[in-house]
């Protein structure tokens, strides 16, 4: 059975397999039970690699090795494979989170901080900027900026952007509010995001206006500006420019404050 490359590529991404693994796995699914030699012939994977691939698939829970001679391999029902993969992913994630939590307060983190602090002394302020690609990375950076905020936080966004930010950044915004950070959010308020605005008004001052800008300012020192229209760009190709410059951030904040005065207050602070 010949499978399209597009389908194989989707399986690789979904199940985190390499090309040989996905070819051997789908070959076994098409047979139910088979030997390594047969699977090599069907999948086109070199016979010298097939046993290694089958061993890897067995460890990941995709297949079962049948006892006897010749050695055969049995395919597992795909729905069961999904459950196994989910459990394995969750287990790995928990183990990784545990290891990362253990780093807090450790000598490893202390040494990493020393390296960073030593290196940052020699960095020109103009070098503290860069392009951030992909909405997932943008929101990770935004989360960091909000967590580091000490005095003020300004968010200008779109109708859809407001919904996304509440979903991704709500907990970070709540922590910032508890620290005493002043939060201002400007966005078009519509029937689509009205419920979200009510929720946000408990932790921020929200004003509505016709704006298509997307940027975040922290403490008048740091800025992240999205450079593309979120209605026209795929999340994977969204781009933001991060600048750590009080001079630039202050200028942008002054422009924001001028527009802020003309915007309509929404909800209660």
C-alpha positions in Angstrom: 0.0 0.0 0.0 1.4 3.3 -1.1 0.7 6.3 1.2 0.9 9.9 0.2 3.9 11.9 1.5 1.5 14.5 2.9 -0.2 11.8 5.0 3.1 10.5 6.3 4.2 14.0 7.1 1.1 14.6 9.2 1.6 11.4 11.1 5.2 12.3 11.8 4.1 15.6 13.4 1.2 14.2 15.3 3.0 11.2 16.8 6.5 12.7 16.9 8.0 9.9 14.7 10.8 10.0 12.2 10.3 9.1 8.5 11.5 5.5 8.9 9.3 4.9 12.0 6.1 6.2 10.3 6.8 4.1 7.2 7.4 0.9 9.1 4.4 1.6 11.4 1.9 2.2 8.6 3.3 -0.9 6.8 2.6 -3.0 9.8 -0.9 -1.5 10.2 -1.6 -2.6 6.6 -0.6 -6.2 7.5 -1.6 -6.6 11.1 1.2 -9.1 11.8 4.5 -9.2 9.9 8.2 -10.0 10.0 11.0 -7.4 9.9 12.0 -8.5 6.4 8.4 -8.2 5.0 8.1 -4.8 6.6 11.4 -3.7 5.0 10.1 -4.7 1.6 6.7 -3.0 2.1 8.0 0.2 3.6 11.1 0.7 1.6 13.1 1.1 4.8 16.6 -0.5 4.6 16.6 -3.9 6.2 19.7 -2.9 8.3 17.6 -0.2 10.0 14.3 -2.1 10.3 15.0 -3.9 13.5 16.1 -0.7 15.2 13.0 1.0 14.0 10.8 -1.8 15.2 12.5 -1.8 18.6 11.9 2.0 18.9 8.2 1.6 18.0 7.9 -1.2 20.6 9.3 1.1 23.3 6.9 3.8 22.3 3.9 1.5 22.6 3.0 1.4 18.9 3.6 -2.3 18.3 4.1 -5.6 20.2 6.7 -8.3 19.4 5.3 -11.7 19.1 7.3 -14.6 20.6 8.5 -17.4 18.4 10.5 -18.0 15.2 10.6 -16.2 12.9 10.1 -13.1 15.1 7.0 -11.3 14.1 5.4 -8.0 15.1 1.8 -7.2 15.9 0.1 -3.9 15.2 -1.9 -2.2 17.9 -5.2 -0.6 17.3 -4.6 3.1 16.4 -7.1 4.4 19.0 -5.1 2.5 21.7 -1.9 3.9 20.3 -3.3 7.4 20.7 -4.1 6.8 24.4 -0.6 5.3 25.0 1.1 8.3 23.3 -1.0 10.7 25.4 0.1 8.9 28.6 3.7 8.9 27.5 3.6 12.6 26.6 2.0 13.5 29.9 4.5 11.4 31.9 7.5 13.0 30.0 6.0 16.5 30.6 5.5 15.9 34.3 9.1 14.6 34.6 10.5 17.6 32.7 8.5 20.0 34.8 9.8 18.3 38.0 13.4 18.6 36.8 12.9 22.3 35.9 11.3 23.0 39.2 14.2 21.4 41.0 16.5 23.9 39.3 15.0 26.8 41.2 17.4 27.8 43.9 20.0 25.2 42.8 23.6 25.9 42.1 23.0 25.2 38.4 20.6 28.1 38.1 23.0 30.3 40.2 25.8 29.6 37.8 23.6 30.2 34.7 22.5 33.6 36.2 26.2 34.5 36.8 27.0 33.7 33.2 24.0 35.9 32.0 24.8 38.8 34.4 28.4 38.7 33.3 27.6 38.7 29.7 24.9 41.3 29.8 27.4 43.9 31.2 29.1 43.9 27.8 25.9 44.2 25.7 25.1 47.5 24.1 21.5 48.6 24.8 20.9 48.7 21.1 21.6 45.0 20.9 18.7 44.2 23.3 16.2 43.8 20.5 15.1 41.2 18.0 12.5 39.7 15.8 10.2 37.0 17.3 8.5 34.7 14.9 5.4 32.6 15.4 2.4 33.5 17.7 3.3 30.8 20.2 6.8 32.3 20.7 5.3 35.8 20.8 2.9 34.8 23.7 5.8 33.1 25.5 7.7 36.4 25.3 4.7 38.4 26.3 4.2 36.2 29.4 7.8 36.9 30.4 7.4 40.6 29.9 4.2 40.7 32.0 5.7 38.6 34.8 8.7 41.1 34.9 6.5 44.2 35.0 7.0 46.3 38.1 4.9 49.5 37.6 2.9 49.7 34.4 1.7 47.6 31.6 0.0 48.9 28.4 -1.6 46.6 25.8 -3.1 47.7 22.5 -4.7 45.0 20.5 -7.4 44.0 18.1 -10.9 42.5 18.6 -9.5 38.9 18.1 -6.2 39.7 19.8 -8.1 40.6 23.0 -9.7 37.1 23.1 -6.4 35.4 22.5 -4.6 37.4 25.2 -7.2 36.6 27.8 -6.9 32.9 27.0 -3.1 32.9 27.0 -2.1 35.6 29.5 -4.9 35.9 32.0 -2.9 34.3 34.9 0.1 36.5 34.2 -2.1 39.6 34.1 -3.7 38.6 37.4 -0.3 38.2 39.1 0.8 41.5 37.7 -2.3 43.1 39.2 -1.6 41.6 42.6 1.9 43.1 42.5 0.3 46.5 42.1 1.1 46.9 38.4 -1.1 49.5 36.6 -2.7 47.8 33.6 -4.3 49.6 30.6 -5.8 47.7 27.7 -7.0 49.4 24.5 -9.0 47.4 21.9 -12.2 47.5 19.8 -14.9 46.2 22.2 -17.7 44.4 20.3 -20.4 41.9 21.1 -17.9 39.2 20.3 -15.5 40.0 23.1 -17.9 41.9 25.5 -17.9 39.1 28.0 -14.1 38.9 28.0 -13.9 42.7 28.6 -16.2 42.4 31.7 -13.8 39.8 33.0 -10.7 41.9 32.2 -12.2 45.0 33.8 -11.7 43.4 37.2 -7.9 43.5 36.8 -7.3 46.3 34.2 -8.6 49.6 32.9 -10.1 48.8 29.5 -11.0 51.3 26.9 -12.7 50.8 23.5 -11.6 52.5 20.3 -11.0 52.0 16.6 -7.5 50.7 16.6 -5.7 48.0 14.6 -2.4 48.3 16.5 -0.9 45.4 18.4 1.8 46.2 20.9 2.7 45.8 24.5 4.7 48.3 26.7 6.2 47.4 30.1 7.3 50.0 32.7 8.0 52.5 29.9 11.2 50.6 29.1 10.4 47.6 27.0 8.1 47.2 23.9 6.9 44.3 21.8 5.2 45.3 18.5 3.4 43.0 16.1 4.1 44.1 12.6 1.5 42.2 10.6 -2.3 42.3 10.5 -3.6 39.4 12.5 -6.6 39.0 10.2 -4.3 38.3 7.2 -1.4 36.3 8.7 -1.3 32.7 9.8 -0.3 32.3 13.5 2.9 30.4 12.5 4.0 33.4 10.5 3.1 36.2 12.9 6.1 38.4 13.6 6.9 40.8 16.5 9.7 43.2 17.1 11.0 43.3 20.7 12.9 46.4 21.8 14.4 47.0 25.3 14.9 50.8 25.0 13.4 53.3 27.5 13.8 56.1 24.9 11.8 54.2 22.3 9.2 52.8 24.7 8.6 56.2 26.4 7.9 57.8 23.0 5.5 55.0 22.1 3.8 55.3 25.5 3.3 59.1 25.0 1.6 58.4 21.6 -0.6 55.7 23.3 -1.6 58.1 26.2 -2.7 60.7 23.7 -5.0 58.2 22.0 -6.1 56.7 25.3 -7.7 60.0 26.4 -10.1 59.9 23.4 -11.2 56.3 24.0 -14.3 55.2 25.7 -14.0 53.5 29.2 -15.5 50.1 29.4 -16.6 48.2 32.5 -15.4 48.9 36.0 -11.8 48.8 37.1 
